[in-house]
Amino acid sequence: MSKVWRLNIKTGSEEGIDPRQFCLTRGILGIGWPVEIDKYNAWESYYNLGKTKYSNSNGWWPAINAIRNRMSINDLCWTRDWNGVYYLGRVIGDWEYEGDDEHMAADVVNIRRCEWKKIGTADAVPGKVINSFIPSRTVQEVHDDTIVAFSQFLYNSLSEDFKYTLSKVDADIFSLLSAEDCEDVIGLYLQDLGYRIFPSSCKDDTLAYEFVMKHNRTFETAVAQVKNGAVDLNMDDFASIPAKVFLFTSRGSYTGTPKEHVQCIHVNTVIEYINNNVSLLPAKIQTWLKLIGHLSKDYAEG
């Protein structure tokens, strides 16, 4: 099965040169670490010179090893430009070393040919892919079978001349959504009930709830706690919050004593909301739903 990678193109390019656009417009993915080499594509020469020149660098070999040895033709790779626009590319060539003036100026010399597809803003990209850009490593594999399926399905939808054969994945939508995806769905659902979210309240250090809201007609203040997975929510833990409380857990149970100001959202209510509001959902959730529908139909017929 092909792998999925993420490439953070942040080379030491010359002033005025954007290495990300350099790769995207030329149909390549690439990294730096240049050497003085006479014959391009001579791996042994490059390796020996690079090992000597970058002996004190912790980043050289992991990046070179990934690009040259671990990455394969038809692997997929995510990257993004400085505007936060994401791209998904299919590797179509073996490792090459390009040491001409243009590649040296961009500090993009170790390359693979790549067919890039423009995906869009972060709402179209799975959270696990976005989070994979947090580590400082230049290039790394995204180890997740559902991300592989998502990436292959998305590439298939954008390519006319190449299609991946998809493997079956768990067809439960909540097993595919990230915690942030689930929060987005519940946020949209509650806004449809008339609540308006205060974006500044969506802080990671707020333990009791995900965000604060106010109803647009009654002006009632409310908060929401959202858990995606087998996490129980105890209503007693929210007894002292001076606001209406909405609770949602996708696989857990609601425990404790019912409270007048605490409302538990049933998972079937959210599934119904998802199915009735597909066009309103973030693009990545729409892709997950299409993938589930495609695989369910494909394997049912098979």
C-alpha positions as CSV (number, residue, x, y, z in Angstrom):
1,M,0.0,0.0,0.0
2,S,1.3,3.4,-0.8
3,K,2.3,5.7,2.0
4,V,1.3,9.3,2.8
5,W,3.9,11.9,3.6
6,R,3.9,15.6,4.6
7,L,6.6,17.9,3.4
8,N,7.3,21.2,5.2
9,I,9.2,23.2,2.5
10,K,11.3,25.6,4.5
11,T,14.7,25.6,2.8
12,G,17.4,28.2,3.1
13,S,16.5,29.9,-0.2
14,E,17.9,33.2,-1.4
15,E,16.0,36.3,-0.6
16,G,13.0,36.9,-2.9
17,I,12.6,33.2,-3.8
18,D,9.7,31.2,-2.4
19,P,10.8,27.6,-2.2
20,R,7.2,26.4,-1.8
21,Q,6.0,28.0,-5.0
22,F,9.2,26.9,-6.7
23,C,8.2,23.2,-6.0
24,L,4.5,23.6,-6.8
25,T,5.0,25.4,-10.1
26,R,7.7,23.0,-11.3
27,G,5.9,19.8,-10.3
28,I,8.5,18.6,-7.8
29,L,8.8,18.0,-4.1
30,G,12.2,18.8,-2.7
31,I,14.6,19.6,0.1
32,G,17.9,21.3,0.4
33,W,21.3,20.1,1.7
34,P,23.4,20.8,-1.5
35,V,26.9,19.4,-2.2
36,E,29.5,20.1,-4.9
37,I,28.8,17.2,-7.2
38,D,30.0,16.7,-10.8
39,K,27.4,14.1,-12.0
40,Y,23.7,14.7,-11.1
41,N,21.7,11.7,-9.9
42,A,24.9,9.9,-8.7
43,W,23.6,8.7,-5.4
44,E,26.9,7.3,-4.0
45,S,28.7,10.5,-4.8
46,Y,26.0,12.6,-3.2
47,Y,25.8,10.3,-0.1
48,N,29.5,10.4,0.6
49,L,29.8,14.1,0.2
50,G,26.7,14.8,2.2
51,K,27.7,12.6,5.0
52,T,30.9,14.5,5.3
53,K,29.5,18.0,4.9
54,Y,26.5,17.5,7.2
55,S,28.0,15.2,9.8
56,N,26.9,17.6,12.6
57,S,23.4,18.0,11.3
58,N,20.6,16.0,12.9
59,G,18.2,16.8,10.1
60,W,20.2,15.8,7.0
61,W,19.9,12.0,7.0
62,P,16.3,11.6,8.1
63,A,15.2,14.0,5.3
64,I,17.5,12.5,2.7
65,N,16.7,8.9,3.7
66,A,12.9,9.7,3.4
67,I,13.1,11.4,0.1
68,R,15.6,9.0,-1.6
69,N,15.0,5.6,0.1
70,R,11.7,5.4,2.0
71,M,9.5,7.3,-0.5
72,S,8.2,5.4,-3.5
73,I,6.5,6.3,-6.8
74,N,2.8,6.7,-6.3
75,D,3.1,7.6,-2.6
76,L,1.1,10.7,-1.8
77,C,2.5,13.9,-0.1
78,W,0.8,16.9,1.6
79,T,2.3,20.3,1.7
80,R,1.1,23.9,2.1
81,D,2.2,27.3,0.9
82,W,2.7,30.5,2.9
83,N,-0.9,31.5,2.6
84,G,-2.1,28.3,4.3
85,V,-3.4,26.7,1.1
86,Y,-2.9,22.9,1.1
87,Y,-1.8,20.7,-1.8
88,L,-1.8,16.9,-2.3
89,G,0.8,15.4,-4.7
90,R,1.5,12.0,-6.2
91,V,5.1,11.0,-6.5
92,I,5.8,10.2,-10.1
93,G,9.6,10.0,-10.2
94,D,12.7,8.6,-8.4
95,W,15.2,10.7,-6.5
96,E,17.2,13.2,-8.5
97,Y,19.8,15.8,-7.6
98,E,19.4,19.1,-9.4
99,G,22.3,21.5,-8.8
100,D,21.8,24.2,-11.4
101,D,21.6,27.8,-10.5
102,E,17.8,27.9,-10.1
103,H,17.6,24.9,-7.8
104,M,20.6,26.1,-5.8
105,A,19.1,29.6,-5.3
106,A,15.8,28.0,-4.1
107,D,17.8,25.5,-2.0
108,V,15.7,22.7,-3.5
109,V,18.2,20.2,-4.9
110,N,17.1,16.8,-3.7
111,I,13.9,16.3,-5.5
112,R,11.2,13.9,-6.8
113,R,8.8,14.7,-9.6
114,C,5.4,15.2,-8.2
115,E,1.9,15.9,-9.6
116,W,0.4,18.4,-7.3
117,K,-3.4,19.0,-6.8
118,K,-4.6,22.1,-5.0
119,I,-6.9,21.2,-2.1
120,G,-7.6,24.5,-0.4
121,T,-7.8,25.8,3.1
122,A,-7.5,23.9,6.4
123,D,-11.2,23.0,6.5
124,A,-10.6,20.6,3.6
125,V,-7.7,18.8,5.3
126,P,-7.9,16.1,8.1
127,G,-6.7,17.2,11.5
128,K,-4.1,14.5,11.6
129,V,-2.5,15.9,8.5
130,I,-2.6,19.5,9.8
131,N,-1.1,18.4,13.2
132,S,1.7,16.5,11.4
133,F,3.1,19.9,10.4
134,I,3.7,20.8,14.0
135,P,7.0,18.8,14.4
136,S,10.0,20.5,13.0
137,R,11.2,17.6,10.8
138,T,11.2,18.6,7.1
139,V,9.6,15.4,5.8
140,Q,7.8,12.6,7.6
141,E,5.3,9.9,7.0
142,V,1.8,10.2,8.3
143,H,1.1,6.8,9.9
144,D,-2.6,6.4,9.7
145,D,-4.6,4.0,7.4
146,T,-7.7,6.3,7.4
147,I,-5.5,9.2,6.2
148,V,-4.1,7.0,3.5
149,A,-7.7,6.1,2.4
150,F,-8.8,9.8,2.6
151,S,-5.8,11.0,0.6
152,Q,-6.2,8.4,-2.1
153,F,-9.9,9.0,-2.4
154,L,-9.4,12.8,-2.6
155,Y,-6.6,12.4,-5.2
156,N,-8.9,10.1,-7.3
157,S,-11.6,12.7,-7.3
158,L,-9.1,15.3,-8.8
159,S,-7.2,13.1,-11.2
160,E,-8.4,12.0,-14.6
161,D,-5.6,9.7,-15.6
162,F,-4.6,7.9,-12.3
163,K,-6.8,6.2,-9.8
164,Y,-5.9,4.4,-6.5
165,T,-7.6,1.1,-5.6
166,L,-9.1,1.9,-2.2
167,S,-8.9,-0.4,0.8
168,K,-11.9,-0.8,3.1
169,V,-11.9,1.4,6.2
170,D,-14.2,1.6,9.2
171,A,-17.5,3.1,7.9
172,D,-18.5,4.8,11.2
173,I,-18.3,8.5,10.6
174,F,-17.2,9.3,14.2
175,S,-14.3,6.9,14.0
176,L,-13.0,9.0,11.0
177,L,-13.7,12.5,12.5
178,S,-11.0,14.1,14.7
179,A,-11.9,15.7,18.0
180,E,-11.8,19.1,16.2
181,D,-14.1,17.9,13.4
182,C,-16.7,16.7,16.0
183,E,-16.5,20.1,17.8
184,D,-17.2,21.8,14.4
185,V,-20.3,19.6,13.8
186,I,-21.7,20.3,17.3
187,G,-20.9,24.0,16.9
188,L,-22.8,24.2,13.6
189,Y,-25.7,22.2,15.1
190,L,-26.0,24.6,18.1
191,Q,-25.8,27.7,15.9
192,D,-28.7,26.3,13.9
193,L,-30.6,26.3,17.2
194,G,-29.9,30.0,17.5
195,Y,-26.7,30.1,19.5
196,R,-23.8,32.2,18.4
197,I,-20.3,31.1,19.4
198,F,-17.7,33.5,20.8
199,P,-14.5,32.5,18.9
200,S,-12.2,33.9,21.7
201,S,-13.7,31.3,24.1
202,C,-12.4,28.4,22.0
203,K,-9.3,27.8,24.1
204,D,-7.4,24.6,24.7
205,D,-6.9,25.5,28.4
206,T,-10.7,25.6,29.1
207,L,-11.2,22.2,30.6
208,A,-14.9,22.2,31.4
209,Y,-16.2,23.3,28.0
210,E,-15.1,23.8,24.4
211,F,-16.7,27.2,23.7
212,V,-19.1,29.8,25.1
213,M,-22.3,30.9,23.2
214,K,-25.2,33.3,23.5
215,H,-28.7,32.7,22.0
216,N,-29.5,35.3,19.3
217,R,-33.1,35.8,20.6
218,T,-33.2,34.9,24.3
219,F,-29.6,36.1,24.9
220,E,-29.2,33.0,27.1
221,T,-25.5,32.1,27.7
222,A,-24.5,28.5,27.1
223,V,-21.4,26.3,26.9
224,A,-20.7,23.0,25.2
225,Q,-18.5,20.0,26.0
226,V,-17.8,17.7,23.2
227,K,-16.0,14.3,23.3
228,N,-15.5,12.0,20.3
229,G,-14.9,8.5,21.4
230,A,-15.7,6.2,24.3
231,V,-15.6,9.0,26.9
232,D,-18.4,9.3,29.5
233,L,-19.7,12.7,30.6
234,N,-20.9,13.1,34.1
235,M,-23.7,15.7,34.4
236,D,-22.7,16.3,38.1
237,D,-19.4,17.8,36.9
238,F,-21.3,20.7,35.3
239,A,-23.7,21.5,38.1
240,S,-22.0,24.7,39.2
241,I,-21.6,26.2,35.7
242,P,-23.9,29.3,35.6
243,A,-25.1,28.8,32.1
244,K,-26.9,26.3,30.0
245,V,-24.7,23.3,29.2
246,F,-24.8,21.1,26.1
247,L,-23.0,17.8,26.3
248,F,-22.1,15.4,23.5
249,T,-20.1,12.2,23.5
250,S,-20.1,10.0,20.3
251,R,-19.4,6.6,22.0
252,G,-19.6,7.2,25.7
253,S,-22.5,7.5,28.2
254,Y,-24.1,10.3,30.1
255,T,-23.9,9.6,33.8
256,G,-24.8,11.4,37.0
257,T,-28.1,13.1,38.0
258,P,-30.0,15.0,35.3
259,K,-29.9,18.8,35.7
260,E,-32.4,21.3,34.4
261,H,-29.7,23.4,32.8
262,V,-27.7,20.5,31.3
263,Q,-28.9,19.0,28.0
264,C,-27.4,15.8,26.6
265,I,-27.3,15.6,22.8
266,H,-28.1,12.1,21.4
267,V,-25.7,10.7,18.8
268,N,-28.6,9.9,16.4
269,T,-29.6,13.6,16.5
270,V,-26.1,14.5,15.3
271,I,-26.0,11.8,12.6
272,E,-29.4,13.1,11.4
273,Y,-28.0,16.7,11.4
274,I,-24.9,15.6,9.4
275,N,-27.0,13.8,6.8
276,N,-29.4,16.8,6.4
277,N,-26.7,19.5,6.2
278,V,-23.9,17.9,4.1
279,S,-23.3,21.1,2.1
280,L,-22.8,23.2,5.2
281,L,-20.1,20.9,6.7
282,P,-16.4,21.5,6.3
283,A,-15.0,20.1,3.1
284,K,-12.9,17.4,4.9
285,I,-16.1,16.0,6.5
286,Q,-17.8,16.0,3.2
287,T,-14.9,14.0,1.8
288,W,-15.2,11.5,4.7
289,L,-18.9,11.1,4.0
290,K,-18.2,10.5,0.3
291,L,-15.5,8.0,1.1
292,I,-17.8,6.1,3.4
293,G,-20.6,6.1,0.7
294,H,-18.1,5.0,-2.0
295,L,-16.6,2.2,0.0
296,S,-20.0,0.9,1.3
297,K,-21.3,0.8,-2.3
298,D,-18.1,-0.6,-3.7
299,Y,-17.8,-3.5,-1.2
300,A,-21.5,-4.2,-1.2
301,E,-21.4,-4.7,-5.0
302,G,-18.1,-6.6,-4.7
